Amino acid sequence: MGVRRVVTGHDEQGRAVFVSDADVDGFRPSINPASEFQRLWGGDETPRFPDDGVLPAHRTYFPPVGGFRFGTFTLPPADRGLPAGVDLAAGLAEFEEKLPGLSGFMEPDEPGMHATPTIDFEVVISGEVVLELDDGAEVQLRPGDTVVQNGTRHRWHNRGAEPATLAVFVVGAHHDRVAPVGDVTP
């Protein structure tokens, strides 16, 4: 699903201008094609204005301290397992190429459980999801509900019948207790 992204910037006289208005295609991993990730905007440094509205450079899925990311993700209903005929190694390589560093924060012994050195601001757009914390505490979220995730260990569940989509803005932060569990080098 493409998401329309309208971007503003500044012209040479410092006036506000529309720089672009285009659809951004999502990424559907072959290892879980019912999920989708939209990488809409991001940067690895604190922005400085005026600027020309060009997408700032950013390498990894999660930002460094002072960096930021904006996107959406769609979580399919309950785990459906690996699709038939999918090469797991190739699928994981594809996942790492398109979402560099994301898998490095996922805990191999606790599927979906992760913590990142970020503050995540999330809004449920459609569907319903359950947010589970490391002690098993859960909260169900519906469209319009918001979450501020302060670097806590968590995972998402979609126990409903429909896909759930969340908009997410992420800011890199100092976190003394979080480090990737795997390689996050792009």
C-alpha positions as CSV (number, residue, x, y, z in Angstrom):
1,M,0.0,0.0,0.0
2,G,1.4,3.4,-1.0
3,V,1.2,6.2,1.5
4,R,1.0,9.8,0.3
5,R,3.9,11.9,1.6
6,V,3.7,15.7,1.2
7,V,7.0,17.4,2.1
8,T,7.5,21.1,2.6
9,G,10.8,23.0,2.5
10,H,12.1,26.5,1.9
11,D,13.0,28.3,-1.3
12,E,16.1,30.5,-1.8
13,Q,14.2,33.4,-0.3
14,G,13.2,31.4,2.8
15,R,9.6,31.1,1.9
16,A,7.7,27.9,2.5
17,V,7.2,25.7,-0.5
18,F,5.9,22.2,-1.3
19,V,9.0,20.2,-2.3
20,S,7.3,16.9,-3.1
21,D,3.9,15.2,-3.1
22,A,4.2,11.5,-3.9
23,D,3.3,8.0,-2.8
24,V,5.9,6.0,-0.8
25,D,5.7,2.3,-1.4
26,G,5.8,0.0,1.6
27,F,8.0,-3.1,2.1
28,R,6.3,-6.5,2.6
29,P,8.9,-9.0,3.9
30,S,8.8,-12.3,2.0
31,I,9.1,-14.0,5.4
32,N,5.8,-12.3,6.6
33,P,4.1,-10.8,3.5
34,A,1.0,-9.8,5.5
35,S,3.1,-7.3,7.4
36,E,4.1,-4.0,5.9
37,F,6.6,-1.3,6.8
38,Q,6.5,2.3,5.5
39,R,9.7,4.3,6.0
40,L,8.4,7.8,5.5
41,W,11.0,10.1,6.8
42,G,14.1,10.1,9.1
43,G,17.5,11.6,9.8
44,D,20.5,10.8,11.9
45,E,21.0,14.3,13.2
46,T,19.0,17.1,14.7
47,P,17.4,19.0,11.8
48,R,18.5,22.6,10.9
49,F,16.2,25.0,9.1
50,P,15.7,26.5,6.6
51,D,16.3,23.5,4.4
52,D,15.3,22.3,1.0
53,G,13.0,19.6,2.2
54,V,15.2,16.8,0.8
55,L,15.0,13.5,2.8
56,P,18.0,13.5,5.3
57,A,20.5,10.7,5.2
58,H,19.8,7.9,7.6
59,R,21.2,4.4,7.5
60,T,19.6,2.2,10.1
61,Y,16.0,1.4,11.0
62,F,16.3,2.8,14.5
63,P,17.9,6.3,14.9
64,P,21.1,7.2,16.8
65,V,20.9,9.6,19.7
66,G,19.4,12.8,18.3
67,G,18.2,11.1,15.1
68,F,14.5,10.4,14.3
69,R,12.3,8.2,12.1
70,F,8.7,8.4,11.0
71,G,6.7,5.6,9.4
72,T,4.0,3.1,9.7
73,F,3.8,-0.6,10.2
74,T,1.1,-3.1,9.7
75,L,0.8,-6.2,11.9
76,P,-1.2,-9.1,10.4
77,P,-3.6,-11.2,12.5
78,A,-2.0,-13.9,14.7
79,D,1.2,-15.5,13.5
80,R,0.6,-17.4,10.3
81,G,4.0,-19.0,10.2
82,L,6.5,-18.8,7.3
83,P,4.7,-18.8,3.9
84,A,5.1,-22.0,1.9
85,G,8.1,-22.0,-0.5
86,V,9.9,-19.0,1.2
87,D,13.7,-19.4,1.6
88,L,14.2,-18.3,5.2
89,A,17.8,-17.3,4.7
90,A,17.0,-15.2,1.7
91,G,14.0,-13.7,3.5
92,L,16.0,-12.7,6.5
93,A,18.7,-11.1,4.2
94,E,16.0,-9.2,2.4
95,F,14.5,-8.0,5.7
96,E,18.0,-6.8,6.8
97,E,18.5,-5.0,3.5
98,K,15.2,-3.1,3.6
99,L,15.0,-2.5,7.4
100,P,18.7,-2.4,8.4
101,G,19.4,-3.1,12.1
102,L,15.8,-3.9,13.1
103,S,16.3,-7.7,13.5
104,G,19.4,-7.0,15.6
105,F,17.1,-5.8,18.5
106,M,14.8,-8.8,18.3
107,E,15.3,-11.5,21.0
108,P,15.8,-14.9,19.4
109,D,14.4,-16.8,22.4
110,E,11.3,-14.6,22.8
111,P,9.8,-14.0,19.3
112,G,8.9,-10.3,18.8
113,M,10.2,-9.2,22.2
114,H,12.6,-6.3,21.9
115,A,13.8,-3.0,23.5
116,T,15.4,-0.1,21.6
117,P,17.3,3.0,22.7
118,T,14.5,5.2,21.5
119,I,11.3,7.0,22.5
120,D,8.5,5.7,20.3
121,F,5.3,7.7,19.8
122,E,2.7,5.5,18.3
123,V,-0.9,5.9,17.1
124,V,-3.2,3.1,16.1
125,I,-4.7,4.0,12.8
126,S,-6.7,0.8,12.1
127,G,-7.4,-2.6,13.6
128,E,-6.6,-3.6,17.2
129,V,-3.3,-4.6,18.7
130,V,-2.1,-5.8,22.1
131,L,1.1,-4.3,23.6
132,E,2.8,-6.8,26.0
133,L,5.6,-5.7,28.4
134,D,8.4,-7.9,29.7
135,D,6.4,-8.9,32.8
136,G,3.5,-10.1,30.8
137,A,1.3,-7.1,31.5
138,E,-0.8,-6.3,28.4
139,V,-3.0,-3.5,27.1
140,Q,-5.4,-3.6,24.1
141,L,-5.2,-0.7,21.8
142,R,-7.9,0.5,19.3
143,P,-7.9,3.1,16.5
144,G,-7.1,6.5,17.9
145,D,-5.2,5.1,21.0
146,T,-1.7,6.3,21.5
147,V,1.4,4.9,23.2
148,V,4.6,6.6,24.3
149,Q,7.2,3.8,24.5
150,N,10.2,4.8,26.7
151,G,12.8,2.3,25.7
152,T,10.9,-0.5,27.4
153,R,11.1,-4.2,26.5
154,H,7.9,-5.2,24.7
155,R,6.2,-7.0,21.8
156,W,3.1,-6.5,19.7
157,H,0.3,-9.0,19.1
158,N,-2.6,-8.9,16.7
159,R,-5.2,-11.3,18.0
160,G,-8.0,-9.9,15.9
161,A,-9.1,-10.9,12.4
162,E,-8.0,-7.8,10.5
163,P,-4.5,-6.3,10.0
164,A,-3.6,-3.4,12.4
165,T,-1.7,-0.4,11.3
166,L,0.2,2.0,13.5
167,A,1.9,5.3,12.7
168,V,5.2,5.7,14.6
169,F,7.6,8.6,15.3
170,V,10.8,7.4,16.9
171,V,13.6,9.5,18.5
172,G,17.0,8.1,19.3
173,A,17.8,8.4,23.1
174,H,20.5,7.4,25.5
175,H,19.6,4.1,27.2
176,D,22.0,2.4,29.6
177,R,20.2,-1.0,29.5
178,V,19.6,-1.5,25.8
179,A,22.0,-2.9,23.3
180,P,21.3,-4.9,20.2
181,V,21.2,-8.7,20.6
182,G,22.5,-9.2,17.0
183,D,24.4,-7.4,14.3
184,V,22.9,-4.0,13.4
185,T,25.5,-2.8,10.9
186,P,24.0,-2.0,7.6
